[in-house]
Amino acid sequence: LREYDDYTFSHSVNVAVISAAIARSLALTEDFVDAIAHAALLHDMGKLYVSRDIIHKSGPLTPSEWQAVKRHPVDGERILREERLDLVSRRVAYEHHMRHDLTGYPMPKGGFEVHKASEIVRIADSYDALTTRRPYRRQINPYAAIKLMAKGSGSEFHRDYFAAFLRV
């Protein structure tokens, strides 16, 4: 991943650190904290199948480019399954763009429940994405990012996990 795209690698490390801090704040077991950190490191592995031109594009994505980006959770889960990685890592790769209210992507089938690890990684992923500069937008400061994310507490983000994120 680092050889493919340095930003995605750095982002994944940041998400792992933040996710582990949230999990630890929730008093989860150290084994589960480790599992979440490991899964967070691998959450964007599916971006290996997204063209670098799309990843580094400075303007808005076309509908077909957006569809390519939206496939990365499915591709990531498939890569991790083929490599026989653990279920938590595979679930996080697949679910990290699913919102707490089950909107987002990929769209789950009825009765689906997003894994706790995915809910935690989604918060860390969103925060890091907002607070780092990207080719298509400027970064925002941490306070503004938290204020923006707080609007999604209970819908986009699990309310209790978001509260733990605020504590750390």
Residue pairs with C-beta under 8 A, 6 or more apart in sequence:
1 8
1 9
1 12
1 44
1 45
1 47
1 48
2 9
4 47
4 48
4 52
5 47
5 52
5 55
5 56
7 55
7 132
7 134
8 44
8 47
8 55
10 132
11 44
11 125
11 128
11 129
11 132
12 40
12 41
12 42
12 43
12 44
13 41
14 124
14 128
14 132
15 40
15 41
15 43
15 121
15 124
15 125
15 128
16 37
16 38
16 40
16 41
16 124
17 37
18 40
18 123
18 124
18 127
18 128
18 165
18 168
19 36
19 37
19 39
19 40
19 117
19 120
19 121
19 123
19 124
20 33
20 34
20 36
20 37
20 40
21 168
22 120
22 123
22 124
22 161
22 164
22 165
22 168
23 32
23 33
23 36
23 37
23 117
23 120
24 33
24 168
25 164
25 165
25 167
25 168
26 120
26 160
26 161
26 164
28 36
32 117
35 86
35 88
35 89
35 117
36 88
36 92
36 117
36 120
36 121
38 86
38 88
38 89
39 86
39 88
39 89
39 91
39 92
39 93
39 117
39 121
40 92
40 121
40 124
40 125
42 76
42 80
42 85
42 89
42 92
42 93
43 76
43 92
43 93
43 96
43 121
43 125
44 72
44 76
44 93
44 96
45 75
45 76
45 79
45 80
45 93
46 71
46 72
46 73
46 74
46 75
46 76
46 77
46 78
46 79
46 93
47 55
47 72
47 76
48 75
48 79
49 71
49 72
49 75
50 68
50 69
50 71
50 72
51 68
54 61
54 65
54 68
54 69
56 135
57 65
57 135
57 136
58 135
58 136
59 136
60 136
61 69
61 136
70 97
70 105
70 106
73 93
73 94
73 95
73 96
73 97
73 105
73 106
74 94
74 106
76 93
76 94
77 90
77 91
77 93
77 94
79 93
80 89
80 90
80 93
81 90
88 115
88 117
91 115
91 117
91 118
92 115
92 117
92 118
92 121
94 106
94 118
95 114
95 115
95 118
95 122
96 118
96 121
96 122
96 125
97 104
97 105
97 106
97 122
98 104
98 105
98 106
98 108
98 114
98 118
98 122
99 122
99 152
99 155
99 156
99 157
100 114
100 119
100 122
100 154
100 155
100 156
100 157
100 158
100 159
101 155
101 156
102 108
102 112
102 114
104 156
108 114
116 161
119 157
119 158
119 161
120 158
120 161
122 157
123 149
123 157
123 158
123 161
123 162
123 165
124 165
126 149
126 156
126 157
127 142
127 145
127 146
127 149
127 165
130 139
130 140
130 144
130 145
130 148
130 149
131 139
131 140
131 141
131 142
131 145
132 139
133 139
140 148
146 166
149 156
149 157
149 162
150 162
150 166
152 162
153 159
153 162
153 163
154 162
157 165
